[in-house]
Amino acid sequence: MTRIGLLSDTHNYLDSAVFEHFKDCDEIWHAGDVGNKSVTEQLEEFKPLKAVYGNIDGNDVRISHPEHQRFLCEKVDVWITHIGGYPNRYDRRVYEEIRSNPPKLFICGHSHILKVIYDKKLQLLHINPGAAGKYGQHTVRTLIRFTINGEEIKDLQIIEMGKR
């Protein structure tokens, strides 16, 4: 069983409450728009981190983190990228690959809109954790926690961290 803490769109702001919310997690995943390397460094000191860069990230983040991460977590094929769209509206950057080789779990950020949608056509779970930072059009900062146990994705929790 692997407990995951998921966030995105920190835009240079890492609320100290993240550490409390993710204290029981085994890994932290960041879906891009980190802001600066100090955000990922703090997260990496706390827990193992998988992160991708987003459209606002500079070379310091891009050198350390790829645009896409595709990996197995237990028996779940996971794909994390920053700009990915969502079911029936996947971004052109991922469209061909997601149609021909869909993961079981597709995670992206960028929109600042929290979404958890099951794509029946591709049989994948799409998650966008919203935005954990203070910059953007969102009104509430959000995180997600969930568990992967073998082939199951379960125990998903949405965490609201207050106003932007």
DSSP file (Angstrom, degrees, kcal/mol; ACC not computed):
  #  RESIDUE AA STRUCTURE BP1 BP2  ACC     N-H-->O    O-->H-N    N-H-->O    O-->H-N    TCO  KAPPA ALPHA  PHI   PSI    X-CA   Y-CA   Z-CA
    1    1 A M              0   0    0      0, 0.0     2,-0.5     0, 0.0   148,-0.2   0.000 360.0 360.0 360.0 130.5    0.0    0.0    0.0
    2    2 A T  E     -A  148   0A   0    146,-3.0   146,-2.8    71,-0.1     2,-0.5  -0.979 360.0-151.7-122.1 122.5    1.3    3.4   -1.0
    3    3 A R  E     -A  147   0A   0     -2,-0.5    23,-2.7   144,-0.2    24,-1.8  -0.830  17.5-160.0 -96.4 127.3   -0.1    6.6    0.4
    4    4 A I  E     -Ab 146  27A   0    142,-3.3   142,-2.0    -2,-0.5     2,-0.5  -0.876  15.7-158.9-113.6 136.4    0.2    9.6   -2.0
    5    5 A G  E     -Ab 145  28A   0     22,-2.1    24,-2.9    -2,-0.4     2,-0.4  -0.975  21.9-165.8-106.7 124.3    0.0   13.3   -1.3
    6    6 A L  E     +Ab 144  29A   0    138,-3.5   138,-2.2    -2,-0.5     2,-0.3  -0.928  16.5 154.2-119.7 132.3   -0.8   15.2   -4.6
    7    7 A L  E     - b   0  30A   0     22,-2.3    24,-2.6    -2,-0.4     2,-0.3  -0.950  11.9-177.9-146.8 168.3   -0.5   18.9   -5.3
    8    8 A S        +     0   0    0    134,-0.4   124,-2.6    -2,-0.3   125,-0.4  -0.971  55.7  33.4-157.1 165.3    0.0   21.3   -8.2
    9    9 A D        +     0   0    0     23,-2.7   124,-1.8    -2,-0.3   126,-0.2   0.887  52.4 156.9  51.2  54.8    0.4   24.9   -9.1
   10   10 A T    >   -     0   0    0     23,-0.6     3,-2.1    22,-0.3   124,-0.5   0.787  29.4-160.8 -76.6 -28.6    2.2   26.1   -6.0
   11   11 A H  T 3  S-     0   0    0     22,-2.5    24,-0.3     1,-0.3   123,-0.2   0.904  72.7 -44.9  47.7  52.9    3.7   29.1   -7.9
   12   12 A N  T 3  S+     0   0    0     22,-2.5     2,-0.6     1,-0.1    -1,-0.3   0.387 119.4 108.3  77.1  -1.1    6.5   29.6   -5.4
   13   13 A Y    <   +     0   0    0     -3,-2.1     2,-0.6    21,-0.2    -1,-0.1  -0.928  40.2 177.9-115.9 119.7    4.2   29.3   -2.3
   14   14 A L        -     0   0    0     -2,-0.6     2,-0.1    -3,-0.1   119,-0.1  -0.912  21.8-144.9-121.1 103.6    4.4   26.2   -0.1
   15   15 A D    >   -     0   0    0     -2,-0.6     3,-1.9   117,-0.3     4,-0.4  -0.430  14.0-132.9 -64.6 133.5    2.0   26.4    2.8
   16   16 A S  T >> S+     0   0    0      1,-0.3     3,-0.9     2,-0.2     4,-0.7   0.734 102.6  73.6 -62.1 -21.0    3.5   24.8    5.9
   17   17 A A  H 3> S+     0   0    0      1,-0.2     4,-2.7     2,-0.2    -1,-0.3   0.750  79.9  73.9 -64.0 -23.4    0.2   23.0    6.4
   18   18 A V  H <> S+     0   0    0     -3,-1.9     4,-2.1     1,-0.2    -1,-0.2   0.900  93.1  53.5 -55.2 -41.2    1.2   20.7    3.4
   19   19 A F  H <4 S+     0   0    0     -3,-0.9    -1,-0.2    -4,-0.4     4,-0.2   0.859 110.2  46.1 -66.1 -36.0    3.6   19.0    5.7
   20   20 A E  H >< S+     0   0    0     -4,-0.7     3,-1.0    -3,-0.2     4,-0.3   0.927 113.8  48.0 -70.3 -45.4    0.9   18.2    8.3
   21   21 A H  H 3< S+     0   0    0     -4,-2.7     3,-0.3     1,-0.2    -2,-0.2   0.806 119.4  39.6 -65.6 -29.3   -1.6   17.0    5.7
   22   22 A F  T >< S+     0   0    0     -4,-2.1     3,-1.7    -5,-0.2    -1,-0.2   0.259  80.8 108.7-104.5  11.4    1.0   14.8    4.0
   23   23 A K  T <  S+     0   0    0     -3,-1.0    -1,-0.2     1,-0.3    -2,-0.1   0.817  84.3  43.7 -60.8 -31.4    2.8   13.5    7.2
   24   24 A D  T 3  S+     0   0    0     -4,-0.3    -1,-0.3    -3,-0.3     2,-0.2   0.356  93.4 107.6 -95.0   5.9    1.3   10.0    6.8
   25   25 A C    <   -     0   0    0     -3,-1.7   -21,-0.2     1,-0.1     3,-0.1  -0.524  59.2-152.0 -82.9 151.2    2.0    9.8    3.0
   26   26 A D  S    S+     0   0    0    -23,-2.7     2,-0.3     1,-0.2   -22,-0.2   0.774  80.3  13.7 -88.1 -31.5    4.7    7.6    1.6
   27   27 A E  E     -b    4   0A   0    -24,-1.8   -22,-2.1    20,-0.1     2,-0.4  -0.961  63.8-141.7-141.6 156.7    5.3    9.9   -1.5
   28   28 A I  E     -bc   5  49A   0     20,-2.7    22,-2.3    -2,-0.3     2,-0.4  -0.983  14.2-163.2-119.2 135.1    4.4   13.3   -2.7
   29   29 A W  E     -bc   6  50A   0    -24,-2.9   -22,-2.3    -2,-0.4     2,-0.5  -0.975   0.7-163.8-118.2 131.6    3.6   14.0   -6.3
   30   30 A H  E     -bc   7  51A   0     20,-2.5    22,-1.6    -2,-0.4   -22,-0.2  -0.968   8.6-156.7-118.3 122.4    3.7   17.5   -7.8
   31   31 A A        -     0   0    0    -24,-2.6    78,-0.4    -2,-0.5    79,-0.2  -0.084  52.5 -87.5 -94.6  34.6    1.9   18.2  -11.1
   32   32 A G  S    S+     0   0    0     20,-0.4   -23,-2.7   -25,-0.1   -22,-0.3  -0.009  92.1  93.4  93.4 172.3    3.8   21.3  -12.2
   33   33 A D        +     0   0    0    -24,-0.2   -22,-2.5   -25,-0.2   -23,-0.6   0.945  47.8 162.4  56.2  55.7    4.0   25.0  -11.9
   34   34 A V        -     0   0    0    -24,-0.2   -22,-2.5    18,-0.2     2,-0.5   0.928  32.9-148.0 -65.2 -49.6    6.3   24.6   -9.0
   35   35 A G        +     0   0    0    -24,-0.3    23,-0.4   -23,-0.1     2,-0.3  -0.585  64.0   5.6 109.9 -68.4    7.6   28.2   -9.1
   36   36 A N  S >> S-     0   0    0     -2,-0.5     3,-1.7    21,-0.1     4,-0.8  -0.981  75.0-106.1-147.1 162.3   11.1   27.7   -7.9
   37   37 A K  H 3> S+     0   0    0     -2,-0.3     4,-2.5     1,-0.3     5,-0.2   0.736 109.3  71.8 -60.5 -26.3   13.4   24.9   -6.9
   38   38 A S  H 3> S+     0   0    0      1,-0.2     4,-2.1     2,-0.2    -1,-0.3   0.829  93.3  57.7 -62.5 -29.5   13.2   25.7   -3.2
   39   39 A V  H <> S+     0   0    0     -3,-1.7     4,-1.9     2,-0.2    -1,-0.2   0.959 111.2  39.9 -63.9 -50.6    9.6   24.3   -3.2
   40   40 A T  H  X S+     0   0    0     -4,-0.8     4,-2.8     1,-0.2    -2,-0.2   0.851 112.3  57.2 -69.9 -32.3   10.7   20.9   -4.5
   41   41 A E  H  X S+     0   0    0     -4,-2.5     4,-1.8     2,-0.2    -1,-0.2   0.920 107.7  47.5 -62.8 -42.5   13.7   20.9   -2.3
   42   42 A Q  H  X S+     0   0    0     -4,-2.1     4,-0.9     2,-0.2    -2,-0.2   0.911 114.1  47.0 -63.4 -42.3   11.6   21.3    0.8
   43   43 A L  H  X S+     0   0    0     -4,-1.9     4,-2.7     1,-0.2     3,-0.5   0.902 110.6  52.3 -66.0 -40.7    9.2   18.6   -0.4
   44   44 A E  H  < S+     0   0    0     -4,-2.8    -1,-0.2     1,-0.2    -2,-0.2   0.825 106.2  53.9 -65.8 -32.4   12.1   16.2   -1.2
   45   45 A E  H  < S+     0   0    0     -4,-1.8    -1,-0.2    -5,-0.2    -2,-0.2   0.773 115.0  42.2 -69.6 -25.3   13.6   16.7    2.3
   46   46 A F  H  < S-     0   0    0     -4,-0.9    -2,-0.2    -3,-0.5    -1,-0.1   0.907 129.5 -12.8 -88.1 -49.2   10.3   15.7    3.8
   47   47 A K  S  < S-     0   0    0     -4,-2.7    -1,-0.3    -5,-0.1   -20,-0.1  -0.949  85.7 -73.1-148.2 161.2    9.2   12.7    1.6
   48   48 A P        -     0   0    0      0, 0.0   -20,-2.7     0, 0.0     2,-0.4  -0.416  57.8-151.9 -58.4 138.2   10.2   11.0   -1.7
   49   49 A L  E     -c   28   0A   0    -22,-0.2     2,-0.4    -5,-0.1   -20,-0.2  -0.939  25.0-172.4-124.8 136.2    9.0   13.3   -4.5
   50   50 A K  E     +c   29   0A   0    -22,-2.3   -20,-2.5    -2,-0.4     2,-0.3  -0.999  28.0 165.3-118.2 127.2    7.9   12.8   -8.1
   51   51 A A  E     -c   30   0A   0     -2,-0.4     2,-0.3   -22,-0.2   -20,-0.2  -0.973  25.0-157.8-142.9 154.2    7.4   16.1   -9.9
   52   52 A V        -     0   0    0    -22,-1.6   -20,-0.4    -2,-0.3    15,-0.2  -0.901  28.6-111.0-123.8 157.8    7.0   17.5  -13.4
   53   53 A Y        -     0   0    0     13,-2.0    29,-0.4    -2,-0.3     2,-0.2  -0.577  29.2-151.2 -87.2 156.0    7.7   21.1  -14.6
   54   54 A G    >   -     0   0    0     -2,-0.2     3,-1.2    28,-0.1   -22,-0.1  -0.586  35.4 -87.1-115.9-179.4    4.9   23.4  -15.7
   55   55 A N  T 3  S+     0   0    0      1,-0.3    -2,-0.0    -2,-0.2   -23,-0.0   0.706 124.3  48.3 -65.5 -22.3    4.6   26.3  -18.1
   56   56 A I  T 3  S+     0   0    0      2,-0.0    -1,-0.3     0, 0.0     2,-0.2   0.544  87.7 110.3 -93.7  -6.2    5.7   28.9  -15.5
   57   57 A D    <   -     0   0    0     -3,-1.2   -21,-0.1     1,-0.1    -4,-0.0  -0.457  57.7-143.1 -78.0 139.3    8.8   27.0  -14.3
   58   58 A G    >>  -     0   0    0    -23,-0.4     4,-2.4    -2,-0.2     3,-0.7  -0.134  38.4 -80.0 -86.5-174.1   12.3   28.2  -15.1
   59   59 A N  H 3> S+     0   0    0      1,-0.2     4,-2.6     2,-0.2     5,-0.3   0.807 123.0  65.3 -61.1 -32.4   15.4   26.2  -15.9
   60   60 A D  H 3> S+     0   0    0      1,-0.2     4,-0.7     2,-0.2    -1,-0.2   0.903 112.4  34.1 -60.0 -40.0   16.1   25.4  -12.3
   61   61 A V  H <> S+     0   0    0     -3,-0.7     4,-2.2     2,-0.2     3,-0.2   0.880 116.6  55.0 -79.6 -40.5   12.9   23.3  -12.1
   62   62 A R  H  < S+     0   0    0     -4,-2.4    -2,-0.2     1,-0.2    -3,-0.2   0.824 105.2  53.4 -65.1 -32.2   13.1   22.0  -15.7
   63   63 A I  H  < S+     0   0    0     -4,-2.6    -1,-0.2    -5,-0.2    -2,-0.2   0.871 116.9  37.9 -68.3 -36.0   16.6   20.7  -15.2
   64   64 A S  H  < S+     0   0    0     -4,-0.7    -2,-0.2    -5,-0.3    -1,-0.2   0.732 120.9  39.8 -88.5 -24.7   15.5   18.7  -12.2
   65   65 A H  S  < S-     0   0    0     -4,-2.2   -13,-0.2   -15,-0.1    -1,-0.2  -0.986  76.3-130.3-134.4 136.3   12.1   17.5  -13.2
   66   66 A P        -     0   0    0      0, 0.0   -13,-2.0     0, 0.0     3,-0.1  -0.180  23.5-115.5 -78.6 172.9   10.8   16.3  -16.6
   67   67 A E  S    S+     0   0    0    -15,-0.2    15,-0.6     1,-0.2     2,-0.4   0.833 101.8  26.3 -73.5 -34.2    7.7   17.4  -18.5
   68   68 A H  E     -E   81   0B   0     13,-0.2     2,-0.4   -17,-0.1    13,-0.2  -0.969  62.4-165.9-129.7 144.3    6.2   14.0  -18.1
   69   69 A Q  E     +E   80   0B   0     11,-2.5    11,-3.1    -2,-0.4     2,-0.4  -0.993  10.7 176.7-126.5 125.3    6.6   11.2  -15.6
   70   70 A R  E     +E   79   0B   0     -2,-0.4     2,-0.3     9,-0.2     9,-0.2  -0.994  22.4 133.0-128.6 124.9    5.2    7.8  -16.5
   71   71 A F  E     -E   78   0B   0      7,-2.2     7,-3.2    -2,-0.4     2,-0.5  -0.956  53.1 -97.1-159.7 168.7    5.8    5.0  -14.0
   72   72 A L  E     -E   77   0B   0     -2,-0.3     2,-0.6     5,-0.2     5,-0.2  -0.878  22.7-167.9 -98.4 131.2    4.3    2.1  -12.1
   73   73 A C  E >  S-E   76   0B   0      3,-2.5     3,-2.3    -2,-0.5     2,-0.4  -0.967  75.4 -47.7-114.1 109.8    3.1    2.7   -8.5
   74   74 A E  T 3  S-     0   0    0     -2,-0.6    77,-0.1     1,-0.3    75,-0.0  -0.534 124.4 -27.0  56.5-117.2    2.5   -0.8   -7.3
   75   75 A K  T 3  S+     0   0    0     75,-2.0     2,-0.5    -2,-0.4    -1,-0.3   0.168 115.9 105.3-109.4  18.4    0.4   -2.2  -10.2
   76   76 A V  E <   -E   73   0B   0     -3,-2.3    -3,-2.5    74,-0.2     2,-0.6  -0.881  66.2-137.9-105.0 124.0   -1.0    1.1  -11.4
   77   77 A D  E     -E   72   0B   0     -2,-0.5    28,-2.2    -5,-0.2    27,-1.7  -0.706  30.4-168.1 -77.1 117.3    0.3    2.7  -14.6
   78   78 A V  E     -Ef  71 105B   0     -7,-3.2    -7,-2.2    -2,-0.6     2,-0.4  -0.895  16.0-172.5-115.7 138.3    0.6    6.5  -13.7
   79   79 A W  E     -Ef  70 106B   0     26,-2.4    28,-3.1    -2,-0.4     2,-0.4  -0.989   6.0-174.9-129.2 122.8    1.2    9.4  -16.0
   80   80 A I  E     +Ef  69 107B   0    -11,-3.1   -11,-2.5    -2,-0.4     2,-0.3  -0.970  16.5 147.5-116.9 131.4    1.8   12.9  -14.5
   81   81 A T  E     -E   68   0B   0     26,-2.2    28,-0.4    -2,-0.4     3,-0.2  -0.950  45.0-126.7-149.9 166.0    2.2   16.0  -16.7
   82   82 A H  S    S+     0   0    0    -15,-0.6    27,-1.5   -29,-0.4     2,-0.8   0.958  98.1  36.8 -83.8 -54.0    1.3   19.6  -16.2
   83   83 A I  S    S+     0   0    0      1,-0.2    -1,-0.3    25,-0.1    27,-0.1  -0.854  72.0 127.4-104.4 105.5   -0.9   20.4  -19.2
   84   84 A G        -     0   0    0     -2,-0.8     7,-1.6    25,-0.3    -1,-0.2   0.540  49.5-143.9-132.5 -15.4   -3.0   17.4  -20.0
   85   85 A G  E     -I   90   0C   0      5,-0.3     5,-0.3    24,-0.3    -1,-0.2  -0.484  27.5 -94.6  76.8-153.7   -6.6   18.5  -20.3
   86   86 A Y  E >   -I   89   0C   0      3,-0.7     3,-3.1    -2,-0.1    41,-0.0  -0.940  58.1 -40.6-157.0 170.7   -9.3   16.1  -19.1
   87   87 A P  T 3  S+     0   0    0      0, 0.0    31,-0.0     0, 0.0    -2,-0.0  -0.064 128.8   7.0 -48.1 134.7  -11.6   13.4  -20.5
   88   88 A N  T 3  S+     0   0    0      1,-0.1    -3,-0.0    -3,-0.0    31,-0.0   0.376 132.4  59.0  70.1   0.2  -13.1   14.4  -23.9
   89   89 A R  E <   +I   86   0C   0     -3,-3.1    -3,-0.7    -5,-0.1     2,-0.1  -0.163  68.5 162.8-147.0  45.6  -10.8   17.4  -23.9
   90   90 A Y  E     -I   85   0C   0     -5,-0.3    -5,-0.3     1,-0.1     5,-0.1  -0.422  45.1-104.1 -68.5 143.4   -7.2   16.1  -23.7
   91   91 A D    >>  -     0   0    0     -7,-1.6     3,-1.7     1,-0.1     4,-1.6  -0.306  25.1-116.0 -66.4 149.6   -4.5   18.5  -24.7
   92   92 A R  H 3> S+     0   0    0      1,-0.3     4,-0.5     2,-0.2    -1,-0.1   0.774 112.1  66.7 -58.4 -27.4   -2.9   18.1  -28.1
   93   93 A R  H 34 S+     0   0    0      1,-0.2    -1,-0.3     2,-0.1     4,-0.1   0.745 118.1  21.4 -67.7 -23.2    0.4   17.4  -26.3
   94   94 A V  H <> S+     0   0    0     -3,-1.7     4,-2.9   -10,-0.1     5,-0.3   0.491  96.6  99.8-118.5  -8.9   -0.9   14.1  -24.8
   95   95 A Y  H  X S+     0   0    0     -4,-1.6     4,-1.9     1,-0.2     5,-0.2   0.883  84.7  42.1 -53.7 -54.1   -3.8   13.3  -27.1
   96   96 A E  H  X S+     0   0    0     -4,-0.5     4,-2.2     1,-0.2     5,-0.2   0.929 118.6  44.9 -62.6 -46.3   -2.2   10.6  -29.4
   97   97 A E  H  > S+     0   0    0      1,-0.2     4,-2.8     2,-0.2    -1,-0.2   0.907 112.8  49.6 -66.5 -42.0   -0.3    8.8  -26.6
   98   98 A I  H  < S+     0   0    0     -4,-2.9    -1,-0.2     1,-0.2    -2,-0.2   0.846 113.8  46.8 -69.0 -31.2   -3.3    8.8  -24.2
   99   99 A R  H  < S+     0   0    0     -4,-1.9    -1,-0.2    -5,-0.3    -2,-0.2   0.883 121.0  36.2 -74.4 -38.9   -5.6    7.4  -26.9
  100  100 A S  H  < S+     0   0    0     -4,-2.2    -2,-0.2     1,-0.2    -3,-0.2   0.771 136.6  16.5 -87.4 -26.0   -3.1    4.7  -28.0
  101  101 A N  S  < S-     0   0    0     -4,-2.8    -1,-0.2    -5,-0.2    -2,-0.2  -0.477  79.4-171.8-145.7  67.2   -1.6    3.8  -24.6
  102  102 A P        -     0   0    0      0, 0.0    -4,-0.1     0, 0.0   -25,-0.1  -0.353  15.4-137.2 -68.8 139.8   -3.8    5.1  -21.8
  103  103 A P        -     0   0    0      0, 0.0   -25,-0.2     0, 0.0     3,-0.2  -0.293  18.6-120.9 -77.8 175.5   -2.5    4.9  -18.2
  104  104 A K  S    S+     0   0    0    -27,-1.7    21,-2.8     1,-0.3     2,-0.4   0.765 103.5  33.6 -84.9 -28.7   -4.8    3.8  -15.4
  105  105 A L  E     -fg  78 125B   0    -28,-2.2   -26,-2.4    19,-0.2     2,-0.5  -0.982  69.2-172.7-132.1 119.7   -4.2    7.1  -13.6
  106  106 A F  E     -fg  79 126B   0     19,-3.0    21,-2.5    -2,-0.4     2,-0.4  -0.960   9.2-175.7-116.3 120.3   -3.7   10.4  -15.4
  107  107 A I  E     +fg  80 127B   0    -28,-3.1   -26,-2.2    -2,-0.5     2,-0.3  -0.947  11.5 152.6-120.8 133.2   -2.7   13.4  -13.3
  108  108 A C        -     0   0    0     19,-1.8   -26,-0.2    -2,-0.4   -25,-0.1  -0.950  19.0-167.1-147.6 170.8   -2.3   17.0  -14.5
  109  109 A G        +     0   0    0    -27,-1.5     2,-1.8   -28,-0.4   -25,-0.3   0.034  46.6 102.7-121.4-129.3   -2.5   20.5  -13.1
  110  110 A H  S    S+     0   0    0    -78,-0.2   -27,-0.1     1,-0.2   -28,-0.1  -0.288  75.5  69.1  77.7 -48.6   -2.5   23.8  -15.0
  111  111 A S  S    S-     0   0    0     -2,-1.8    -1,-0.2     2,-0.2    26,-0.1   0.704  87.6-138.6 -77.0 -18.0   -6.2   24.7  -14.8
  112  112 A H        +     0   0    0     18,-0.3     2,-0.6     1,-0.2    19,-0.5   0.595  66.9 121.9  66.2  12.4   -6.3   25.4  -11.1
  113  113 A I        -     0   0    0     17,-0.3    17,-0.5    -4,-0.1     2,-0.3  -0.927  65.5-130.4-109.9 117.7   -9.6   23.6  -11.1
  114  114 A L  E     +H  129   0B   0     -2,-0.6     2,-0.4    15,-0.3    -5,-0.1  -0.489  38.0 168.3 -67.0 126.2   -9.9   20.5   -8.9
  115  115 A K  E     -H  128   0B   0     13,-2.3    13,-3.0    -2,-0.3     2,-0.4  -0.998  25.3-178.7-143.1 137.5  -11.3   17.6  -10.9
  116  116 A V  E     +H  127   0B   0     -2,-0.4     2,-0.4    11,-0.2    11,-0.2  -0.933  25.4 163.3-131.8 109.7  -11.6   13.9  -10.3
  117  117 A I  E     -H  126   0B   0      9,-2.3     9,-3.2    -2,-0.4     2,-0.6  -0.990  33.6-140.2-134.4 132.4  -13.2   12.2  -13.4
  118  118 A Y  E     -H  125   0B   0     -2,-0.4     2,-1.0     7,-0.2     7,-0.2  -0.841  16.5-146.5 -91.1 123.5  -13.4    8.6  -14.5
  119  119 A D  E  >> -H  124   0B   0      5,-3.1     4,-1.5    -2,-0.6     5,-1.4  -0.782  14.4-173.9 -90.2 101.0  -12.9    8.4  -18.3
  120  120 A K  T  45S+     0   0    0     -2,-1.0    -1,-0.2     1,-0.2     5,-0.0   0.855  80.7  57.1 -64.5 -35.9  -15.1    5.4  -19.2
  121  121 A K  T  45S+     0   0    0      1,-0.2    -1,-0.2    -3,-0.1    -2,-0.1   0.917 121.6  25.4 -63.7 -44.3  -13.9    5.4  -22.8
  122  122 A L  T  45S-     0   0    0      2,-0.1    -1,-0.2    -3,-0.1    -2,-0.2   0.469 102.2-128.5 -99.5  -3.4  -10.2    5.0  -21.9
  123  123 A Q  T  <5 +     0   0    0     -4,-1.5     2,-0.3     1,-0.2    -3,-0.2   0.941  64.4 125.5  54.1  53.9  -10.8    3.3  -18.5
  124  124 A L  E   < - H   0 119B   0     -5,-1.4    -5,-3.1   -19,-0.0     2,-0.6  -0.967  60.8-123.8-136.9 154.6   -8.6    5.7  -16.6
  125  125 A L  E     -gH 105 118B   0    -21,-2.8   -19,-3.0    -2,-0.3     2,-0.5  -0.883  24.2-156.7 -98.4 125.6   -9.0    7.9  -13.6
  126  126 A H  E     -gH 106 117B   0     -9,-3.2    -9,-2.3    -2,-0.6     2,-0.4  -0.882  12.5-177.0-102.5 130.5   -8.1   11.6  -14.2
  127  127 A I  E     +gH 107 116B   0    -21,-2.5   -19,-1.8    -2,-0.5   -11,-0.2  -0.994  15.8 176.9-130.4 129.9   -7.1   13.7  -11.3
  128  128 A N  E     - H   0 115B   0    -13,-3.0   -13,-2.3    -2,-0.4   -19,-0.2  -0.986  17.5-157.0-121.4 116.8   -6.3   17.4  -11.2
  129  129 A P  E     - H   0 114B   0      0, 0.0   -15,-0.3     0, 0.0     2,-0.2   0.414  31.4-131.0 -77.1   6.0   -5.6   18.5   -7.6
  130  130 A G        -     0   0    0    -17,-0.5     2,-0.4  -123,-0.1   -18,-0.3  -0.550  48.6 -41.3  77.9-148.9   -6.4   22.1   -8.2
  131  131 A A        -     0   0    0    -19,-0.5    11,-2.1     9,-0.4  -122,-0.2  -0.967  36.9-173.7-125.2 132.4   -3.9   24.7   -7.0
  132  132 A A        +     0   0    0   -124,-2.6  -117,-0.3    -2,-0.4  -122,-0.2   0.558  67.7  78.1 -95.3 -11.1   -2.0   24.7   -3.7
  133  133 A G  S    S-     0   0    0   -124,-1.8  -122,-0.2  -125,-0.4  -123,-0.1  -0.215  83.7-117.2 -92.5-176.1   -0.5   28.2   -4.2
  134  134 A K  S    S+     0   0    0   -124,-0.5     2,-0.4  -123,-0.2  -123,-0.1   0.475  84.5  88.5-101.1  -4.4   -1.8   31.7   -3.9
  135  135 A Y        +     0   0    0   -125,-0.2     2,-0.2  -126,-0.2    -2,-0.2  -0.813  69.9  40.9 -99.8 134.2   -1.5   32.8   -7.5
  136  136 A G  S    S-     0   0    0     -2,-0.4   -24,-0.1     1,-0.1    28,-0.0  -0.718  94.2 -62.6 129.5-176.2   -4.3   32.2  -10.1
  137  137 A Q  S    S+     0   0    0     -2,-0.2    -1,-0.1   -26,-0.1   -25,-0.1   0.560  89.9 108.4 -87.2  -9.6   -8.0   32.3  -10.5
  138  138 A H        -     0   0    0     -3,-0.2     3,-0.1     1,-0.1    26,-0.1  -0.274  54.3-156.3 -66.0 155.8   -8.9   29.7   -8.0
  139  139 A T  S    S+     0   0    0      1,-0.2    25,-2.0    24,-0.1     2,-0.4   0.702  76.4  43.0-104.8 -26.2  -10.6   30.8   -4.7
  140  140 A V  E    S- D   0 163A   0     23,-0.2    -9,-0.4    24,-0.1     2,-0.3  -0.978  78.9-129.7-124.4 133.8   -9.7   27.9   -2.4
  141  141 A R  E     -     0   0A   0     21,-2.9    20,-3.5    -2,-0.4    21,-0.4  -0.656  35.5-169.4 -80.9 135.3   -6.2   26.2   -2.2
  142  142 A T  E     - D   0 160A   0    -11,-2.1  -134,-0.4    -2,-0.3     2,-0.3  -0.911  21.4-179.0-133.7 154.8   -6.5   22.4   -2.5
  143  143 A L  E     - D   0 159A   0     16,-2.1    16,-2.7    -2,-0.3     2,-0.4  -0.880  17.0-142.6-135.1 166.6   -4.5   19.2   -2.1
  144  144 A I  E     -AD   6 158A   0   -138,-2.2  -138,-3.5    -2,-0.3     2,-0.4  -0.998   9.0-168.5-134.8 141.5   -5.5   15.5   -2.6
  145  145 A R  E     +AD   5 157A   0     12,-2.4    12,-3.4    -2,-0.4     2,-0.3  -0.968  19.8 153.8-121.0 144.5   -4.5   12.4   -0.7
  146  146 A F  E     -A    4   0A   0   -142,-2.0  -142,-3.3    -2,-0.4     2,-0.4  -0.968  32.1-121.9-158.6 172.7   -5.2    8.9   -1.9
  147  147 A T  E     -AD   3 154A   0      7,-3.1     7,-3.0    -2,-0.3     2,-0.5  -0.948   7.2-156.9-124.2 140.5   -3.9    5.3   -1.6
  148  148 A I  E     +AD   2 153A   0   -146,-2.8  -146,-3.0    -2,-0.4     2,-0.5  -0.984  15.4 176.6-113.7 124.0   -2.7    2.9   -4.2
  149  149 A N  E >   - D   0 152A   0      3,-2.4     3,-2.2    -2,-0.5     2,-0.5  -0.901  63.5 -57.2-129.7 100.9   -3.0   -0.7   -3.1
  150  150 A G  T 3  S-     0   0    0     -2,-0.5   -75,-2.0     1,-0.3   -74,-0.2  -0.539 124.3 -14.4  64.9-114.5   -2.0   -3.2   -5.8
  151  151 A E  T 3  S+     0   0    0     -2,-0.5     2,-0.3   -77,-0.1    -1,-0.3   0.447 118.7  99.3 -95.8  -2.6   -4.3   -2.3   -8.7
  152  152 A E  E <   -D  149   0A   0     -3,-2.2    -3,-2.4   -76,-0.1     2,-0.5  -0.681  53.0-162.2 -95.2 138.6   -6.7   -0.2   -6.7
  153  153 A I  E     +D  148   0A   0     -2,-0.3     2,-0.3    -5,-0.2    -5,-0.2  -0.982  40.1 142.6-109.2 118.8   -6.8    3.6   -6.4
  154  154 A K  E     +D  147   0A   0     -7,-3.0    -7,-3.1    -2,-0.5    -2,-0.0  -0.860  29.1  51.1-149.7 178.3   -8.8    4.3   -3.2
  155  155 A D  E     -     0   0A   0     -2,-0.3     2,-0.3    -9,-0.2    -1,-0.1   0.828  64.2-176.1  56.8  38.4   -9.4    6.4   -0.1
  156  156 A L  E     -     0   0A   0    -10,-0.1     2,-0.4    -3,-0.1   -10,-0.2  -0.491   2.2-173.8 -71.0 129.5   -9.3    9.7   -2.1
  157  157 A Q  E     -D  145   0A   0    -12,-3.4   -12,-2.4    -2,-0.3     2,-0.5  -0.990  16.4-148.1-127.4 132.0   -9.5   12.8    0.1
  158  158 A I  E     -D  144   0A   0     -2,-0.4     2,-0.5   -14,-0.2   -14,-0.2  -0.857  15.2-160.2 -96.6 130.7   -9.8   16.4   -1.0
  159  159 A I  E     -D  143   0A   0    -16,-2.7   -16,-2.1    -2,-0.5     2,-0.5  -0.957   4.1-156.4-116.8 122.2   -8.2   18.8    1.4
  160  160 A E  E     -D  142   0A   0     -2,-0.5   -18,-0.2   -18,-0.2     3,-0.1  -0.861   6.4-172.0 -96.4 129.7   -9.2   22.5    1.3
  161  161 A M  E     -     0   0A   0    -20,-3.5   -19,-0.1    -2,-0.5     2,-0.1   0.139  46.8 -92.9-109.4  18.0   -6.4   24.8    2.7
  162  162 A G  E     -     0   0A   0    -21,-0.4   -21,-2.9     2,-0.0    -1,-0.4  -0.367  65.4 -24.0 101.2 178.9   -8.2   28.1    2.8
  163  163 A K  E      D  140   0A   0    -23,-0.2   -23,-0.2     1,-0.1   -24,-0.1  -0.218 360.0 360.0 -67.4 152.7   -8.6   31.0    0.6
  164  164 A R              0   0    0    -25,-2.0    -1,-0.1   -26,-0.1   -24,-0.1   0.489 360.0 360.0 -64.1 360.0   -6.2   31.9   -2.1
